[in-house]
């Protein structure tokens, strides 16, 4: 006959796997019991947070349920409580209700905080509060501290299945909430920002408030009771002041808030408003985006969200990241990354003309090719498909290449006899690009055109003669170009200063569009990894915009001394703009006036 | 050991057990650490 007994249970989480075998000690002989009352404080104690660890606080209580394994006949047990003396060992004390068969397997559910709700008779309908019932959370700790999340409700739960005859109940308590980590960048250029609050809404999802939770479905399943579809994190118990970009560089605040875990589907509108004080005046800026793909806010995990305080981007310049030999001052002109460590450079207009490779790792440059004197290797472009640095001679009108590793070199464009083809100075070769199929384009300023040399013909076919591939006509002189692989972007100007214009040509359809009008002489262009077009003129101004599919563009940003932290002293000639090789939002300026390279990172 | 009777964790002594009225029990629970998601959402 099966013997039912009263029992005492040791709940051990621990380092063992769930339900690890363990010796047990005889206790009270065969009786039944309703347990007894715990006299511990019933005040709502919150767990404490220490970095990524959550710790119990004396007086913390848990609710325990059990039922025969796979059975829904749950018994709610008496509160288990942790005392000051047991904090170090994470030991809880309490007692069970009902009777139990020591040889039978049971499902055990633990929930923190303890609930005396009459509805919480089983683990399928436990009332919980995620964060706060008022939809307002407060940051308790300072910048970067996770301590605020001990001030809000983040329920814990655990489940194990085992018998008590030969095992202990091992429970690993898991967080029921997800955390948002707001990383706030102060984008006020010359003003400090005192962070006051952050408001967030993720679609129409109920993210905080009171819910009932069913723990028997594998993962907690929430049902809203009095839940809120937005929440606010107040910074009112600590002060977080972010310095300004101009004086302090990049300034971030990192604050945390709890929400109910869920999956936000693609197309969900995420809205986050950052509010603070600037010179005593309240300022708010809403950051928002429509999620391009589903995003999970998982229980027990921290999702970092980067937001800013203004719509304007922030530019930080790191000056002189490359310094070439002093005797080359005024000569640096072309540049192209070979890889993340190596930047190919060209020098012009000196007895030391040539192609160089600067190593960021070694912080030194090596000349990999002498090109002679008066050649003017104006612009260069590295082509990864054949590991060659191509360069054009403005003076002689030819295209050559050099291998950056073995330093072999040759002419890229040859005539039908296989001899190097020199077009002469009259064509005004001033830029070179490759498209996604490695077809080569050469900008001919004084021929008012861009020539195309197809890869399939070994660059022997020349469409540069006559009107060329992309012809603008006298007096529009192309001066600089770049490509995203599918479109060619070219800047033209008239010598009389009456027109400056940016064009695009679709390399598949051949369609030509004017994308911007301006003034000045655009001397360098680039397309960055974020799909933004940048161009610089000979007045030290750099412009940045994103071209949209409908042909329009987002607002134009000017990048110049007044809005760039660390902008190099004095004027310079931005002979070339080079995208960051790591795909990050940064670019390099070739400062030909000072023989330096500067890096500008965009936030 | 008599498996037909009740059980307590070895972490508790008989004296503790009795002092608790015979039903006081003891155990421990560890709380999972927070983990960072692999990907960040950037709204700029």
Interface residues (C-beta under 8 A of the other chain):
Chain A: X3 X5 X6 X7 X8 X9 X10 X11 X12 X13 X14 X22 X23 X24 X25 X26 X27 X28 X29 X30 X33 X35 X36 X47 X52 X53 X54 X55 X56 X62 X80 X86 X89 X90 X91 X92 X93 X94 X95 X96 X102 X103 X110 X146 X156 X158 X164 X165 X168 X169 X171 X172 X173 X174 X175 X179 X183 X185 X270 X272 X287 X288 X289 X295 X296 X298 X300 X301 X302 X303 X304 X305 X306 X307 X308 X313 X603
Chain B: X1 X2 X3 X4 X5 X6 X7 X8 X9 X10 X11 X12 X14 X17 X20 X21 X22 X23 X24 X25 X26 X27 X28 X29 X30 X31 X32 X33 X34 X35 X36 X37 X40 X41 X42 X43 X44
